[in-house]
Amino acid sequence: MKIRIRELIEKGIENITVLLLVVMVLLVFLNATMRYIMGFNIIHSDEVARLSFVWMCLLGCIVTHMRKSHIRVTALAERLPKKAGEVINIIGRIITAGALAYLSHGSAIFVRTSSQFMNPGINVNFGILMSVILIMAAGMLLVDIVDFIKFIVSCIRPAKTVGEGKE
């Protein structure tokens, strides 16, 4: 059984998002229970739950991008002839990659700037907390680059015919 690196990365990110969801739900549930039953809060649980939610959502963006399951408008591409629709899809992917490159650059600057400060709620460096934006943008851009390379290779490599390979 051939295990692909892409599948391992996808599963790893997916498992991290599930863990973050569990942490978020447990913290919110425990904090609400403690507040109403015992009369006090778990210190900083809301902040950790909020950050878990942000990390879960942005890491989930990478997984949905890998699966090509983001919502997209296909009304124009579906009404055009097949080749023209493919060209529109390619242009859309190039625009998306450009936006992700721009976001990666901006988020790298943001992480570098915010790393000078500490989060007062949980006493963790803001750069570490906000690095998920850079991870998301760079991860999605990397997926686009790999997919584009595969597309170019498939265009260059001639397609196998039905009888090819049998001697």
BAGULO-759800 format. One line per field, with one value per residue (C-alpha): x negated, y negated, z negated; chain; residue in one letter; residue number from 1. Coordinates in Angstrom, 1 decimal, padded with zeros to 4 digits. Example, Ala and Ser with C-alpha at 12.3 -4.5 7.8 and 13.67 -1.06 7.14 Angstrom:
<recs>
east: (-012.3, -013.7)
north: (004.5, 001.1)
up: (-007.8, -007.1)
mol: (A, A)
type: (A, S)
seq: (1, 2)
</recs>
This chain:
<recs>
east: (000.0, -001.5, -001.1, -001.4, -003.0, -000.1, 002.4, 000.3, 000.1, 003.8, 004.6, 002.2, 003.7, 007.2, 006.2, 004.9, 008.1, 010.1, 007.9, 008.4, 012.2, 012.1, 010.0, 012.4, 015.6, 014.1, 012.9, 016.2, 018.2, 016.0, 015.9, 019.7, 020.2, 017.8, 019.4, 022.9, 022.3, 019.2, 019.5, 016.1, 014.4, 011.4, 008.8, 008.0, 010.2, 012.1, 008.9, 007.6, 010.9, 011.1, 007.5, 008.3, 011.3, 009.1, 006.4, 009.0, 010.7, 007.5, 005.9, 009.2, 008.8, 005.7, 007.5, 010.4, 008.0, 006.2, 009.5, 010.6, 013.9, 013.9, 017.1, 016.5, 018.7, 018.7, 021.7, 019.5, 017.1, 019.9, 021.7, 018.6, 017.2, 015.0, 011.6, 012.7, 014.1, 010.7, 008.9, 011.3, 010.5, 006.8, 007.1, 009.0, 006.4, 003.6, 005.5, 006.0, 002.3, 001.5, 003.8, 002.3, -001.2, -000.2, 001.4, -001.7, -003.9, -001.6, -001.1, -004.9, -005.3, -002.4, -003.9, -007.3, -005.7, -003.4, -006.2, -007.4, -004.3, -002.9, 000.7, 001.7, 004.4, 002.3, -001.2, -002.2, -004.0, -001.5, -003.8, -003.3, 000.5, 000.9, -001.5, 001.5, 002.4, -001.0, -000.8, 002.6, 001.7, -001.7, -000.1, 002.6, 000.1, -002.1, 000.9, 001.5, -002.1, -002.2, 001.1, -000.2, -003.4, -001.3, 000.9, -002.1, -003.7, -000.4, -000.2, -003.8, -003.7, -001.7, 001.4, 001.2, 003.4, 005.5, 003.2, -000.1, -002.2, -001.2, -003.7)
north: (000.0, -003.3, -006.1, -009.5, -012.4, -014.6, -012.2, -012.0, -015.8, -016.1, -013.5, -015.1, -018.6, -017.1, -015.3, -018.6, -020.3, -017.6, -017.9, -021.7, -021.2, -018.8, -021.3, -024.2, -022.2, -020.9, -024.3, -026.1, -023.3, -023.1, -026.9, -027.2, -024.3, -025.8, -029.2, -028.0, -025.2, -026.4, -030.2, -030.8, -030.6, -028.7, -031.4, -032.1, -029.3, -031.6, -033.0, -029.5, -028.3, -031.4, -030.8, -027.1, -028.1, -030.4, -027.8, -025.1, -027.2, -028.3, -024.9, -023.5, -025.9, -024.0, -020.7, -021.9, -023.5, -020.1, -018.4, -021.2, -021.5, -025.2, -026.9, -028.5, -030.1, -027.9, -029.4, -030.9, -028.0, -025.5, -027.4, -027.7, -025.0, -022.5, -024.0, -027.6, -026.5, -024.9, -028.1, -030.1, -027.6, -028.0, -031.7, -031.5, -029.2, -031.7, -034.6, -032.6, -031.7, -035.4, -036.3, -033.6, -034.8, -038.4, -037.1, -035.0, -038.1, -040.3, -037.7, -037.1, -040.9, -040.7, -037.7, -039.4, -042.6, -041.0, -038.7, -041.8, -041.5, -039.0, -038.1, -039.4, -036.7, -033.6, -035.1, -033.7, -035.5, -037.0, -036.0, -032.4, -032.8, -034.7, -032.5, -030.3, -033.0, -032.5, -028.7, -028.8, -031.1, -029.4, -025.9, -026.7, -028.3, -025.3, -023.1, -025.3, -025.2, -021.4, -021.1, -023.5, -021.5, -018.3, -020.0, -021.2, -017.7, -016.1, -018.5, -017.8, -014.0, -012.3, -010.4, -006.6, -004.9, -001.9, 000.7, -001.0, 001.0, 004.4, 006.4)
up: (000.0, 001.1, -001.4, 000.1, -001.8, -000.8, -002.5, -005.6, -005.9, -005.3, -007.9, -010.4, -010.0, -010.2, -013.5, -014.9, -014.0, -015.8, -018.8, -018.8, -018.6, -021.6, -023.6, -022.7, -023.6, -026.8, -028.0, -027.2, -028.8, -031.9, -032.3, -032.0, -034.4, -036.9, -036.6, -037.3, -039.8, -041.7, -041.2, -039.6, -036.2, -035.0, -034.4, -030.8, -029.4, -027.2, -025.6, -024.9, -023.5, -021.2, -020.0, -019.5, -017.3, -015.2, -014.7, -014.0, -011.3, -009.6, -009.6, -008.3, -005.3, -004.3, -004.4, -002.4, 000.1, 000.4, 001.1, 003.4, 001.5, 000.9, 002.2, 005.6, 008.2, 011.3, 013.2, 015.9, 016.4, 016.6, 019.4, 021.6, 023.9, 022.0, 023.0, 022.3, 018.9, 018.1, 019.0, 016.7, 013.9, 014.5, 014.4, 011.2, 009.6, 010.7, 009.1, 005.9, 005.8, 006.2, 003.4, 001.2, 002.0, 001.0, -002.2, -003.0, -002.6, -004.7, -007.4, -007.7, -008.4, -010.9, -012.7, -012.9, -014.2, -016.7, -018.1, -020.0, -022.3, -024.7, -025.0, -028.5, -029.0, -028.7, -028.6, -025.2, -022.4, -020.0, -017.1, -017.9, -018.3, -015.0, -013.0, -012.0, -009.4, -007.8, -008.1, -006.5, -003.6, -002.9, -003.2, -000.7, 001.6, 001.4, 002.4, 005.4, 006.5, 006.2, 008.1, 010.8, 011.2, 011.6, 014.1, 016.2, 016.1, 017.2, 020.1, 021.2, 020.7, 023.4, 022.2, 022.4, 024.9, 024.1, 025.7, 024.5, 022.1, 023.3, 025.3)
mol: (A, A, A, A, A, A, A, A, A, A, A, A, A, A, A, A, A, A, A, A, A, A, A, A, A, A, A, A, A, A, A, A, A, A, A, A, A, A, A, A, A, A, A, A, A, A, A, A, A, A, A, A, A, A, A, A, A, A, A, A, A, A, A, A, A, A, A, A, A, A, A, A, A, A, A, A, A, A, A, A, A, A, A, A, A, A, A, A, A, A, A, A, A, A, A, A, A, A, A, A, A, A, A, A, A, A, A, A, A, A, A, A, A, A, A, A, A, A, A, A, A, A, A, A, A, A, A, A, A, A, A, A, A, A, A, A, A, A, A, A, A, A, A, A, A, A, A, A, A, A, A, A, A, A, A, A, A, A, A, A, A, A, A, A, A, A, A)
type: (M, K, I, R, I, R, E, L, I, E, K, G, I, E, N, I, T, V, L, L, L, V, V, M, V, L, L, V, F, L, N, A, T, M, R, Y, I, M, G, F, N, I, I, H, S, D, E, V, A, R, L, S, F, V, W, M, C, L, L, G, C, I, V, T, H, M, R, K, S, H, I, R, V, T, A, L, A, E, R, L, P, K, K, A, G, E, V, I, N, I, I, G, R, I, I, T, A, G, A, L, A, Y, L, S, H, G, S, A, I, F, V, R, T, S, S, Q, F, M, N, P, G, I, N, V, N, F, G, I, L, M, S, V, I, L, I, M, A, A, G, M, L, L, V, D, I, V, D, F, I, K, F, I, V, S, C, I, R, P, A, K, T, V, G, E, G, K, E)
seq: (1, 2, 3, 4, 5, 6, 7, 8, 9, 10, 11, 12, 13, 14, 15, 16, 17, 18, 19, 20, 21, 22, 23, 24, 25, 26, 27, 28, 29, 30, 31, 32, 33, 34, 35, 36, 37, 38, 39, 40, 41, 42, 43, 44, 45, 46, 47, 48, 49, 50, 51, 52, 53, 54, 55, 56, 57, 58, 59, 60, 61, 62, 63, 64, 65, 66, 67, 68, 69, 70, 71, 72, 73, 74, 75, 76, 77, 78, 79, 80, 81, 82, 83, 84, 85, 86, 87, 88, 89, 90, 91, 92, 93, 94, 95, 96, 97, 98, 99, 100, 101, 102, 103, 104, 105, 106, 107, 108, 109, 110, 111, 112, 113, 114, 115, 116, 117, 118, 119, 120, 121, 122, 123, 124, 125, 126, 127, 128, 129, 130, 131, 132, 133, 134, 135, 136, 137, 138, 139, 140, 141, 142, 143, 144, 145, 146, 147, 148, 149, 150, 151, 152, 153, 154, 155, 156, 157, 158, 159, 160, 161, 162, 163, 164, 165, 166, 167)
</recs>
